[in-house]
Amino acid sequence: MFNLELAWDRSAKISSQKTTHVLRVRIRPQTGRTGLPSLPLRLAIALDNSQSMEGEKLQRAKEACRVVVGQLRDTDRLSIAAFSSRVTPLLQSLAGGSAGVAAANAAISGLQTDSVTRTDLALDWLQNAFPKENGVARVGILITDGHATNSRGTVLDDVTALIDQSAQLSQSGFVLCTVGLGKAANFNTAFLTDLSDKGQGAFIYADALSSLEPLLQERLAACQAIATESAKLRLIPATDVILTGFCRFRPEYLPLEETVKNELSLGAIRTDSPTDVLIELVTPPSRLFGEPAGNRNVISVELTASGLTTPIVATGAINYTTSRTEVQKMNKEVDLDRNCWGINLDTKERVDIGDTNPKRTGDLLVNIQVRATKIGQLDIAKDAAQQLEDLKKDGKLNPDRATGMLRDSRNLGSKT
């Protein structure tokens, strides 16, 4: 099972003003007899084999898929398909074990490049690769080096339908991860991150082709640690408390939205790491109600998931005080996570706007540099400063660096 641990960024000051706070909800997996075991995995890989994948890209991708086969457990199943102008199934529900390696080699080795990048067909295949099944984790990984196109090879200007399809996948308990392979200038980072965000999975940037294999191995290990695939967090705020923002920060960053009023879908929860959810909320003026100092219940949280017979409940009580010194004492861990959240919001917006608004891009890079410096993430701060200089000189930024910063910011939770 899981334990819920709640922590606030700071105490609340008794005043006539509204105040904003961040609550961290830590879902900690229990160990031993009371813990949940990891689930058998149903993994579907959709591999782009369009013309742009010719040469080393396709070779590296095929090698990475072979390594994934060798990492499967006996209880796992793997399906692989290539997609271009059509979908070419290569493996269907392959079981783990030594026998599967030979079958995979035979199926993958002959794959050649062909035509355009029909991402829509890949999503259709992923949606049907593994039907819903109780007691298993279902994960899809879409690997591409290019933009989504129509049947004539024209890049799609509107990808809303594809993003909506990814959201539908996640609603059925399916987790979708995306991989951008090679130069970020050749694919749409904003689109791939939107797909993985709506699919409640991870965005993976394999800029160096040699990194694809270890990155897929790392992602497979994370998928094999999934304990439940349909966790939800119900939030019950006190009167006049306003919820303003949410994200999952650990094991990796994922923006969250209310699926229904006051309810968050968290996606998969793993056995090998805490799952941290950050909640931003605004508390009402306290002095107006004449309430005394001390702890006051602000919000109740309820965790539900497959395998849990009853919800796990915890109450977030915040300390109200008249002491200015007490209010200024920050919970360093939660404040660190809050700043990392801000960096993630800024790096995603930076990718989304591209080169359309240099002034806003500059503001975002300054924000990232300030936040990263404050929390000791000096590599990100240095990168932001360098990108700002590039922007001043050229009026635009290198998409590889922008995508790399987004990738690095999404992994901050595993480093702090």
URSUL-V240722 format. One record per pair of residues at least 24 apart in sequence whose ideal C-beta (glycine too) atoms are under 6 Angstrom apart, sorted by sequence separation. I is the first residue (numbers start at 0). J is the second residue. D is the distance in whole Angstrom. If there is no record, write none. Layout:
BEGIN
((I,J,D) (I,J,D))
END
This chain:
BEGIN
((71,95,3) (176,200,4) (249,273,6) (294,318,6) (295,319,6) (1,26,5) (2,27,5) (174,199,6) (175,200,5) (176,201,5) (177,202,6) (178,203,4) (179,204,5) (180,205,5) (342,367,6) (174,200,5) (249,275,4) (1,28,6) (178,205,6) (234,261,5) (248,275,5) (292,319,5) (292,320,5) (342,370,5) (0,29,5) (81,110,6) (116,145,5) (118,147,4) (165,194,5) (169,198,5) (233,262,5) (247,276,5) (248,277,5) (292,321,6) (341,370,5) (361,390,6) (83,113,4) (84,114,4) (168,198,6) (169,199,5) (68,99,6) (69,100,6) (83,114,5) (84,115,5) (116,147,6) (162,193,5) (166,197,4) (231,262,6) (232,263,5) (246,277,5) (68,100,5) (116,148,5) (158,190,5) (165,197,4) (338,370,5) (0,33,5) (48,81,4) (84,117,6) (115,148,5) (165,198,4) (231,264,6) (232,265,6) (245,278,6) (49,83,5) (86,120,5) (285,319,6) (39,74,4) (40,75,4) (41,76,5) (42,77,5) (43,78,5) (44,79,5) (45,80,6) (46,81,5) (48,83,5) (68,103,4) (82,117,6) (162,197,5) (230,265,4) (244,279,4) (137,173,5) (138,174,5) (139,175,5) (140,176,5) (141,177,5) (142,178,4) (144,180,4) (243,279,5) (338,374,5) (45,82,6) (115,152,4) (144,181,5) (357,394,6) (65,103,6) (82,120,5) (86,124,5) (230,268,5) (242,280,5) (243,281,6) (82,121,4) (228,267,5) (335,374,5) (131,171,6) (145,185,6) (240,280,6) (241,281,4) (144,185,6) (145,186,5) (146,187,5) (227,268,5) (354,395,4) (119,161,6) (122,164,5) (126,168,6) (225,267,4) (226,268,6) (240,282,6) (64,107,6) (80,124,5) (225,269,6) (226,270,5) (239,283,4) (224,269,4) (61,107,5) (224,270,5) (224,271,4) (78,128,5) (201,251,5) (350,401,6) (349,401,6) (350,405,5) (172,228,5) (172,229,5) (240,297,6) (196,254,6) (346,404,5) (53,112,5) (277,336,6) (346,405,4) (52,112,5) (237,297,5) (48,110,6) (50,112,5) (236,298,5) (346,408,5) (277,340,6) (48,112,5) (235,299,4) (48,113,6) (343,408,5) (49,115,6) (234,300,6) (342,408,5) (49,116,4) (199,266,3) (232,300,6) (233,301,4) (47,116,6) (232,302,6) (231,303,5) (339,411,4) (230,304,4) (45,121,4) (229,305,5) (227,304,4) (227,305,5) (227,306,5) (45,125,6) (335,415,6) (43,125,5) (60,142,6) (138,222,5) (43,128,4) (41,129,4) (56,144,6) (248,336,5) (136,225,4) (252,343,5) (52,144,6) (136,228,5) (174,266,6) (51,144,6) (174,267,5) (41,135,5) (51,145,5) (246,340,6) (47,142,6) (39,135,5) (40,136,5) (41,137,5) (42,138,5) (43,139,5) (44,140,5) (45,141,5) (46,142,5) (47,143,4) (38,135,6) (38,136,4) (56,181,6) (66,212,5) (63,211,5) (67,215,6) (59,208,5) (63,212,4) (70,219,5) (59,211,5) (63,215,5) (67,219,6) (55,208,6) (252,409,4) (251,409,6) (189,350,5) (188,350,5) (189,351,5) (249,412,4) (248,412,5) (40,222,5) (40,223,6) (37,224,5) (38,225,5) (37,226,6) (35,226,4) (204,402,5) (204,406,4) (184,398,5) (188,402,5) (183,398,4) (183,399,5) (183,402,4) (37,270,5) (28,270,5) (27,273,5) (25,273,5) (26,274,4) (25,275,5) (23,275,6) (24,276,4) (23,277,6) (21,277,6) (22,278,5) (21,279,5) (19,281,5) (17,281,5) (18,282,5) (16,284,6) (15,284,5) (11,282,6) (15,286,5) (35,306,6) (13,285,5) (14,286,6) (15,287,6) (13,286,6) (24,300,6) (22,315,5) (11,317,5) (13,319,5) (3,311,6) (5,313,5) (10,318,4) (11,319,5) (13,321,5) (1,311,6) (3,313,4) (5,315,5) (7,317,5) (10,320,5) (23,333,5) (12,326,4) (10,325,5) (10,326,5) (21,337,5) (9,329,5) (8,330,6) (6,330,6) (8,333,4) (8,334,6) (6,333,5) (8,337,6))
END
